[in-house]
């Protein structure tokens, strides 16, 4: 009887341990769930309601032509709004619409900053339009004013029929020139998309045509200038059949 009683006690203890294990397992899941809900609630409160994660700063980097104040004004970032709720796409569009801006990247810098990284356009030539001397980038975009033409930048002189496409073509030509040739160019005359002419500093002219095959044209004109230094006009518009006169 005593052995049976002991066996029964052991059985009851094992049963009690199993019961406690089941209860603890269930309780553990409940505690984990409560903790997760608490963490999620805290995170939601921090992100969407807490003053800790509100916009307090707007940082502008990469700009030179544009002042920080000008970029911030155009960006119109709502200081005091929750950082998570700021529409970065709209900020990007507003800043990207500035003529001086080639590209822009707007990001959140937690806990309280919007970062605006600007890449500005670079002038490859200058052009006079409506009495104003303007900078022209490789894509033919007019984006800044100059009081006087910067040294080293060729000047583009558009003809009466030269439209936006022609200016873009001339800019493409200028940006494709090797440095040793670009430094010899005084100005570029553009009549149409297919009629771009380089006028060198010594007065000689290079009939370039369009921007197509500009790399090959650069090689050809380099040889022609050495072979016929006394010529006045070099036609490389068809680089496979250049002429000199």
C-alpha positions, 0 to 999 in steps of 0.5 A, a space after each residue: 500500500 505504501 508503495 502504491 501511495 508513493 507511486 500515486 504521489 509521483 503521478 500527481 506531482 508529474 501531472 501538476 508539473 505538466 499542468 503548470 507547464 501548460 499554464 506557463 506556456 499560455 501565460 508566456 504567449 499572453 505576456 509576449 503579446 501584451 509586450 508587443 502591443 505595448 511596444 507597437 503602441 509606443 512606436 505609433 505614439 512616438 512616430 505620429 504624435 510625439 514632439 520628439 519626432 517632429 521636424 525641427 531642422 531642414 538641412 541643405 547640402 550640395 548647393 552653391 548657386 542656390 542659397 540654403 534659404 532659397 532652397 528651404 523657401 521653395 521646399 516649403 517643408 512643414 516644420 513642426 509636422 511629424 517627420 514620418 508624415 512629411 511628403 518627401 515627393 512633393 518637396 522633391 518636385 518643388 526643389 527639382 523645378 528650380 532651373 539651377 537644379 539638375 537633380 535632388 534627393 530628399 530624405 528623412 534624417 531621424 529623429 527630427 531633420 529633413 535632408 535635401 541633397 542638391 546637384 546643381 547644373 554645370 555650365 558648358 557655355 554661355 548664351 545671350 538671350 533677350 539681353 541677358 547672358 545665361 549659362 547653358 548646361 550639357 542638356 541645353 538647359 538655360 539656368 543662370 545669369 552672368 554679368 560677364 562671360 566666365 573665362 574658358 567658357 565658349 559663347 553660343 550665338 544662336 541665329 534667328 531661326 535657332 530654337 530650343 532644340 538647336 541650343 540643346 544640340 550646340 550644348 551637346 557639341 560643346 560638352 563633347 569637345 576634348 579639352 585641348 579643342 574646347 580651349 581654342 573655341 571662341 564661340 559657337 554659331 548655331 543656325 539650326 540643329 544641323 548647322 553648328 559652327 565652331 569659331 576658333 580664337 584665331 578666327 578659323 571656322 569649323 563647320 561641325 553640323 549636328 552633334 552626331 559622331 562628335 567624337 570622330 569629328 574631334 579626331 578628324 579636326 585635330 588632324 586637319 588643324 595640324 595638316 592645314 594650319 593656314 586654312 580658313 574653314 574646315 568642314 567635318 560635318 561628314 567626318 568620313 569626307 572632310 574638306 578644307 578651304 
